């Protein structure tokens, strides 16, 4: 007997993955009057309705999702492992958080109201591009499109010299009448916790009304068991935040790759966006701002030529080299991660660091950041990175 006959669908724009990158692209394009005549299909096996993650980012100008900002903090602190408090000079930057549930509700309410947008809650099995056509196969459909934007992540095949760390984190929202944190001050990196599993810190945000978001974050090459995350969070809340009575009202868990692998932006008419497209900063895991910048470049190209290409990369060769060097320093472990980041924030202005991480810093600003750190580990890592590039 023959196999199941799939229904064929045709569209102009196929968006694979309905997360931050895919939904931001569709929403921003249509809001700006782009793709109003194109048929758009968005495919994701999961209907996004839950608050599964929190996106945080620094910003000094307005953005497309400012109305969704849940909380903002004009002041940031870093704490060393020994307890030293390091206030950050953030200049004109402010730190913001957006809850994914607010993003999903807002964006999906708009997109589902449009006649030229169709959602399929199915898993894409294969995605290919041949000449001027893209094809995606799910269990029930074959979808043909002119362009496909893919944000579905899978671990790439790595070279022998590539670094591949995991930024893994478990966050909780707690409520307690004992909360005393200043509502305008966030702890960007609080290293007052064990460093036995690699670079480890807490990320603590006051939410007002006796609420805190507390996230246990690690940079390492392997995950912990869930009990270990819970135990570390409990110890931090009781010993560092000094809260005896509290209630956990929300929990989230996530994993972000931190790698010097160079991701492929396009293959034929498939354009990769989000982490799979190289929009996650290898040295830190920050993604939100880079995704929005890539989308801005895609839409600018479309307005100019009705094609999404070319895209000028925000994270260019210089930034990728910096990331590779830093990841090799962390891998060597002679310059402990908690010492490295505290030296960085202690000795360089935070607004320079933010510009650097947003790939907007000048060479002189880069030099100020480089000189804030111990040179020898970075020289050794530079030699290692340069040698690995020559051997490729």
Protein Blocks (a to p, Z undefined) as FASTA:
>chain_A
ZZddddddddfbdcehjafklmmmmmmmmmnopaklpccddddfbdcfbdfbccddddfb
dcfklmmpmbdcfbdcdddfkopacdddekjaccddddfklmmmmmmmmmmmpmkbccdd
dddfbdcdehjaccdddfkbccddfbdcdfbdcdddddfkbccddddddddddddfkbcb
dfkbccfbacbbcfkloccddddddebjhiacdddddddfbdcdfklmmmmmmmmmmmmn
opabdcdfbdcdddddddfbdcdfbgcjaccehjlnopacfknopaklmmmmmmmmmmmm
mmmnopabdcddfblfklmmmmmmmmmmmmnomacfklmmmmmmmmpcfklmmmmmnopa
cfklmmmmmmmpcfklmmmmmmmmmmmmmmZZ
